[in-house]
Amino acid sequence: GFDLIYIDLDEILKDNPLSIVHTMEMILNAVGDIHLFPESFLSRLPPILLGLPTVREAITKKFGDSSKVLLDMDKHKEEFVTLSRDAIASNNPEMIQAYFLANPFLHIIHSLFIRKAIENVLEKTDTERELCSQLLSFCREKLGFSAAAFSYALDDLIFRVALLEPDCPDFSRSVSRFIARCIMDKCLSQAYVHYGFVHNSKSEKGINILFMAFQLIKEDCTKEAGTKIWDTTITNKEFKEKFDIIISQFFDTKDANEVVIGLAKLKCSFFLHEFVKRLCIAGFGKCTIANDETLGDIVTLLKELEKQTILPKDLIAKGIARLKELKEDIILDIPIFPTLLGRLEGKLM
C-alpha cells in the first residue's frame, strides 16, 4: 500500500497538495507512531512532507540519532551528486569509502546515492556508464549496500520515466541496462524484474524498461556478461589522439572556448587527467627559462575548464601528479621541466 502511494505521489500532490499530508497525519494519529511506515517510503519523502512537524517528530522518534539523515535530505542529495560524479570522473570508487564509513546512519538513504550516481551518467557515454556500474558494484561488495537499496533506487528511476525521458531520449535503454548489470553483478536478484512487471503494470514505459532488462539477462546472467552491457568501443588511444588535436589547435588559436566545446563533445571526464598531462608537456616544450608565455596560456585554459565544470580540480591535480611520476623521462626532452612545473603549480594555487 505504501509503495502504491509512493508511485502515485506526484499525481496526488499535483491534484491536491494537502491530501497526502492529511492522510499521513491521520495514519500517524491512528497508529501512534511511525513504525508502520517502511524505510523505503520514509527515505523518499518529498520536502512538503518532511516539513510537517508531526512527520519530523515521528521520524525522530523512530530513528533517533539517524533521523538527522532523513531530515537533512537536501544536503545529502547535493553531496551524493558531487561524490558520485567525482568518483566516476576519476575512476576511483574507493574515494567514497571514507565518507560512508564516517556516517553509518547513511544506510537509510543508500538508495538515494545509487539513484544520483545513475542520474549523473544518463546523458553521458557508455564508457562513463560502465564506470558508474563499477562504482555501484563497489558499493554492494565493499560498503554493504543492500539489494533493497538498489531495488528502491531503480524503482524511483522507473517511476520517473515520463518526467526524465523527454530530456534524455536514451533513458529507457540506459535504465534497463543498469537493471541488467546490477543483476549480473549480484546487486539485485533476478526476481526484481519479475516483481517489477506486476509493480509497474499500469506503466507501458516501465514495462518496456523491464522487458529490455529481461532480454539482456535471460540468456547469460554472469558477471562476465555484465562487462559487455555497455558499448565502450572508443579506446584510450583514440582519446589521446583527439586530445593532441585539441591541444595543437589551442596553441595555434589560444581559443579556450573551442577546447571547452571539444572536450564536452568527447564526454570522457574520467580520462581528462591525461589531457592535463599532454597539454603541459606540449606547452612546456614551447617555453624557455626567460620566456614562459605559453605557461600562462596553460594556466588560463585550465582555470577556464574548471570554471566551466569541464575539468574538476582533482583531475588537474591527478594530471600534475602523473607529470611528476614521469619526471625523469620528460627531463630528457625538456631539461627545464622541474622549473616550469614549479611555476605552473604556483600559478594554479
C-alpha positions as CSV (number, residue, x, y, z in Angstrom):
1,G,0.0,0.0,0.0
2,F,2.8,2.5,0.9
3,D,4.6,1.7,-2.4
4,L,1.4,2.4,-4.3
5,I,1.1,5.7,-2.6
6,Y,4.7,6.5,-3.5
7,I,4.2,5.6,-7.1
8,D,1.3,8.0,-7.4
9,L,2.7,10.6,-5.1
10,D,3.5,13.2,-7.7
11,E,0.0,13.0,-9.2
12,I,-1.6,13.1,-5.7
13,L,0.4,16.2,-4.7
14,K,-0.4,17.9,-8.1
15,D,-4.1,17.4,-7.8
16,N,-4.3,18.2,-4.1
17,P,-1.0,19.2,-2.3
18,L,-2.5,18.7,1.1
19,S,-4.3,15.4,0.6
20,I,-1.3,13.2,1.2
21,V,-0.3,15.4,4.2
22,H,-3.7,14.9,5.8
23,T,-3.6,11.2,5.0
24,M,-0.2,10.8,6.7
25,E,-1.2,12.8,9.7
26,M,-4.3,10.7,10.1
27,I,-2.3,7.5,9.9
28,L,0.2,8.8,12.4
29,N,-2.6,9.7,14.8
30,A,-4.2,6.3,14.4
31,V,-1.1,4.2,14.9
32,G,0.5,6.5,17.5
33,D,4.0,6.3,15.8
34,I,5.7,5.9,12.5
35,H,6.9,2.2,12.9
36,L,4.4,1.0,10.3
37,F,5.9,3.3,7.6
38,P,8.6,1.3,5.7
39,E,12.1,2.7,5.4
40,S,11.7,2.6,1.6
41,F,8.8,5.1,1.9
42,L,10.3,7.4,4.5
43,S,13.7,7.8,2.8
44,R,11.9,9.1,-0.3
45,L,9.5,11.6,1.2
46,P,9.3,15.0,-0.6
47,P,10.1,18.3,1.2
48,I,6.4,19.1,1.7
49,L,6.0,16.1,3.9
50,L,9.4,16.3,5.7
51,G,8.5,19.9,6.6
52,L,5.5,18.7,8.7
53,P,6.2,19.0,12.4
54,T,4.2,15.8,13.1
55,V,6.2,13.8,10.5
56,R,9.6,15.2,11.7
57,E,8.7,14.4,15.3
58,A,7.6,10.9,14.3
59,I,10.8,10.3,12.2
60,T,12.9,11.4,15.1
61,K,11.0,9.1,17.5
62,K,11.5,6.1,15.2
63,F,15.1,6.6,14.1
64,G,16.7,8.5,17.0
65,D,20.1,9.9,16.0
66,S,19.9,8.6,12.5
67,S,16.8,10.8,11.9
68,K,19.2,13.6,11.1
69,V,20.0,11.9,7.8
70,L,16.4,12.0,6.7
71,L,15.7,15.5,7.9
72,D,18.8,16.8,6.1
73,M,17.9,15.1,2.8
74,D,18.6,18.1,0.5
75,K,22.1,18.4,1.9
76,H,22.8,14.8,1.3
77,K,21.4,14.9,-2.2
78,E,23.9,17.6,-3.1
79,E,26.8,15.7,-1.5
80,F,25.8,12.5,-3.3
81,V,25.7,14.2,-6.7
82,T,29.2,15.6,-6.2
83,L,30.6,12.4,-4.6
84,S,29.4,10.0,-7.3
85,R,30.4,12.4,-10.1
86,D,33.9,12.8,-8.8
87,A,34.3,9.0,-8.2
88,I,33.2,8.2,-11.7
89,A,35.2,11.1,-13.3
90,S,38.4,9.9,-11.6
91,N,37.7,6.2,-12.0
92,N,38.3,5.8,-8.2
93,P,35.4,4.1,-6.4
94,E,37.5,3.9,-3.2
95,M,37.2,7.6,-2.7
96,I,33.7,7.3,-1.4
97,Q,34.6,4.7,1.3
98,A,35.6,7.2,4.0
99,Y,32.5,9.3,3.5
100,F,30.1,6.4,4.1
101,L,32.1,4.8,6.9
102,A,32.2,8.1,8.8
103,N,28.4,8.1,9.0
104,P,26.9,4.7,9.5
105,F,23.4,6.2,9.6
106,L,23.6,6.9,5.8
107,H,22.4,3.3,5.2
108,I,18.9,4.8,5.4
109,I,19.4,6.6,2.2
110,H,21.8,4.4,0.3
111,S,19.1,4.2,-2.4
112,L,19.4,7.9,-3.0
113,F,23.2,7.7,-3.6
114,I,22.6,4.9,-6.1
115,R,19.9,6.9,-8.0
116,K,22.1,10.0,-8.1
117,A,25.1,8.1,-9.4
118,I,23.0,6.7,-12.2
119,E,21.3,10.0,-13.0
120,N,24.8,11.6,-13.3
121,V,25.6,9.4,-16.3
122,L,22.3,9.1,-18.0
123,E,23.3,11.7,-20.6
124,K,27.0,10.6,-20.8
125,T,28.7,7.9,-22.8
126,D,28.6,4.2,-22.3
127,T,32.2,4.4,-21.0
128,E,31.1,6.5,-18.1
129,R,28.1,4.3,-17.5
130,E,30.5,1.4,-17.3
131,L,32.5,3.3,-14.6
132,C,29.2,4.0,-12.8
133,S,28.4,0.3,-12.8
134,Q,31.8,-0.5,-11.3
135,L,31.1,2.2,-8.6
136,L,27.7,0.6,-7.8
137,S,29.3,-2.9,-7.6
138,F,31.9,-1.5,-5.2
139,C,29.0,-0.1,-3.1
140,R,27.5,-3.6,-2.9
141,E,30.7,-5.6,-2.3
142,K,32.8,-3.3,-0.1
143,L,30.3,-0.9,1.6
144,G,27.4,-3.4,2.1
145,F,24.7,-1.5,0.2
146,S,21.6,-3.8,0.4
147,A,19.8,-5.3,-2.5
148,A,16.7,-3.4,-1.2
149,A,18.6,-0.1,-1.7
150,F,19.3,-1.0,-5.3
151,S,15.6,-2.0,-5.7
152,Y,14.3,1.3,-4.3
153,A,16.7,3.3,-6.5
154,L,15.8,1.6,-9.7
155,D,12.1,1.8,-8.8
156,D,12.5,5.5,-8.4
157,L,14.0,5.8,-11.9
158,I,11.3,3.7,-13.5
159,F,8.6,5.7,-11.7
160,R,10.2,8.9,-13.2
161,V,10.4,7.7,-16.8
162,A,7.7,10.0,-18.1
163,L,9.4,13.0,-16.4
164,L,13.0,12.3,-17.3
165,E,12.8,10.7,-20.8
166,P,11.9,13.9,-22.7
167,D,15.3,15.4,-21.7
168,C,17.1,12.1,-22.0
169,P,16.0,10.1,-25.1
170,D,18.3,7.2,-24.2
171,F,16.7,6.9,-20.7
172,S,14.8,3.6,-21.1
173,R,17.8,1.9,-22.7
174,S,20.2,3.1,-20.1
175,V,18.0,2.2,-17.1
176,S,17.2,-1.2,-18.5
177,R,20.9,-1.9,-18.8
178,F,21.6,-0.7,-15.3
179,I,19.0,-3.1,-14.1
180,A,20.6,-6.0,-16.0
181,R,24.1,-5.0,-14.9
182,C,23.0,-4.8,-11.3
183,I,21.6,-8.3,-11.5
184,M,24.7,-9.6,-13.2
185,D,26.9,-8.0,-10.5
186,K,24.7,-9.6,-7.8
187,C,23.5,-6.2,-6.6
188,L,19.9,-7.3,-7.3
189,S,18.0,-10.6,-7.5
190,Q,16.6,-11.7,-10.9
191,A,13.2,-11.7,-9.1
192,Y,13.4,-7.9,-9.3
193,V,12.4,-8.0,-13.0
194,H,9.5,-10.4,-12.4
195,Y,8.2,-8.4,-9.4
196,G,8.6,-5.2,-11.5
197,F,6.2,-6.5,-14.2
198,V,3.5,-6.6,-11.6
199,H,4.5,-3.5,-9.8
200,N,4.5,-1.4,-13.0
201,S,1.6,-3.0,-14.7
202,K,0.0,0.4,-15.3
203,S,3.1,1.9,-16.9
204,E,3.7,0.9,-20.5
205,K,7.2,2.6,-20.4
206,G,8.0,0.9,-17.1
207,I,7.1,-2.5,-18.5
208,N,9.2,-1.8,-21.6
209,I,12.3,-1.0,-19.4
210,L,11.9,-4.2,-17.5
211,F,11.3,-6.2,-20.7
212,M,14.6,-4.9,-22.2
213,A,16.4,-5.8,-18.9
214,F,14.8,-9.3,-19.0
215,Q,16.0,-9.8,-22.6
216,L,19.6,-8.9,-21.5
217,I,19.7,-11.4,-18.6
218,K,17.6,-14.3,-19.9
219,E,20.5,-16.0,-21.9
220,D,23.5,-15.1,-19.8
221,C,23.4,-13.6,-16.3
222,T,27.0,-14.0,-15.4
223,K,29.3,-11.2,-14.2
224,E,31.4,-11.6,-17.3
225,A,28.4,-10.9,-19.5
226,G,27.8,-7.8,-17.5
227,T,31.1,-6.3,-18.7
228,K,29.6,-6.3,-22.2
229,I,26.5,-4.4,-21.3
230,W,27.9,-1.1,-22.2
231,D,29.5,-0.3,-25.6
232,T,32.8,1.1,-24.6
233,T,34.4,0.8,-28.0
234,I,36.3,4.1,-28.1
235,T,39.8,3.4,-26.8
236,N,42.1,5.4,-24.6
237,K,44.4,5.6,-27.6
238,E,41.7,7.3,-29.6
239,F,41.1,9.8,-26.8
240,K,44.8,10.6,-26.7
241,E,44.8,11.3,-30.4
242,K,41.8,13.6,-30.1
243,F,43.4,15.4,-27.1
244,D,46.5,16.1,-29.2
245,I,44.4,17.6,-31.9
246,I,42.5,19.9,-29.5
247,I,45.8,20.9,-27.8
248,S,47.5,21.7,-31.1
249,Q,44.6,23.8,-32.2
250,F,44.6,25.7,-28.9
251,F,48.2,26.7,-29.1
252,D,47.6,27.9,-32.6
253,T,44.4,29.9,-31.8
254,K,44.6,30.5,-28.0
255,D,40.8,29.9,-28.1
256,A,39.8,28.3,-24.7
257,N,36.2,28.2,-25.8
258,E,37.0,25.7,-28.6
259,V,38.7,23.5,-26.1
260,V,35.7,23.6,-23.8
261,I,33.4,22.6,-26.7
262,G,35.8,19.9,-27.9
263,L,36.2,18.2,-24.5
264,A,32.5,18.4,-23.8
265,K,31.7,16.6,-27.0
266,L,34.2,13.8,-26.1
267,K,32.3,13.1,-22.8
268,C,35.3,11.5,-21.3
269,S,35.7,13.3,-17.9
270,F,37.1,10.1,-16.4
271,F,40.2,10.5,-18.6
272,L,40.8,14.2,-18.5
273,H,43.9,13.8,-16.3
274,E,45.6,12.5,-19.5
275,F,44.5,15.8,-21.2
276,V,46.2,17.8,-18.5
277,K,49.4,15.8,-18.8
278,R,49.6,16.1,-22.6
279,L,48.7,19.8,-22.5
280,C,51.5,20.6,-20.1
281,I,54.1,18.5,-21.9
282,A,53.2,20.2,-25.3
283,G,53.2,23.6,-23.7
284,F,56.4,23.2,-21.7
285,G,58.2,22.3,-25.0
286,K,57.4,25.8,-26.3
287,C,58.9,27.6,-23.2
288,T,62.3,28.8,-22.2
289,I,63.5,30.0,-18.8
290,A,63.3,33.6,-20.0
291,N,60.1,33.3,-21.9
292,D,57.3,31.2,-20.3
293,E,54.4,33.0,-22.0
294,T,52.9,29.6,-23.1
295,L,52.8,28.6,-19.4
296,G,50.4,31.5,-18.8
297,D,48.2,30.1,-21.7
298,I,48.1,26.7,-20.0
299,V,47.1,28.2,-16.6
300,T,44.4,30.4,-18.3
301,L,43.0,27.3,-20.1
302,L,43.0,25.0,-17.0
303,K,41.2,27.7,-14.9
304,E,38.6,28.2,-17.7
305,L,37.9,24.5,-17.9
306,E,37.5,24.3,-14.2
307,K,35.2,27.3,-14.3
308,Q,33.0,25.7,-17.0
309,T,32.9,22.5,-14.8
310,I,34.6,20.5,-17.6
311,L,37.7,19.7,-15.6
312,P,37.4,19.3,-11.8
313,K,40.4,20.2,-9.5
314,D,41.1,16.6,-8.6
315,L,41.7,15.7,-12.2
316,I,44.0,18.7,-12.7
317,A,45.9,17.5,-9.6
318,K,46.0,14.0,-10.9
319,G,47.4,15.2,-14.2
320,I,50.1,17.1,-12.4
321,A,50.9,14.1,-10.2
322,R,51.3,12.0,-13.4
323,L,53.8,14.6,-14.7
324,K,55.8,14.2,-11.6
325,E,55.8,10.4,-12.0
326,L,57.2,10.8,-15.5
327,K,59.8,13.5,-14.5
328,E,62.9,11.5,-15.3
329,D,61.6,10.8,-18.9
330,I,60.3,14.3,-19.6
331,I,63.6,15.9,-18.5
332,L,65.4,14.1,-21.3
333,D,63.3,16.2,-23.8
334,I,62.6,19.3,-21.7
335,P,65.6,19.9,-19.3
336,I,63.8,22.9,-17.6
337,F,60.8,20.8,-16.8
338,P,61.2,20.9,-13.0
339,T,61.3,24.7,-13.1
340,L,58.3,25.0,-15.3
341,L,56.3,22.6,-13.3
342,G,57.0,24.6,-10.1
343,R,55.9,27.8,-11.8
344,L,52.7,26.1,-13.0
345,E,51.8,24.8,-9.6
346,G,52.4,28.3,-8.1
347,K,50.2,30.0,-10.7
348,L,47.4,27.4,-10.1
349,M,47.3,28.0,-6.4
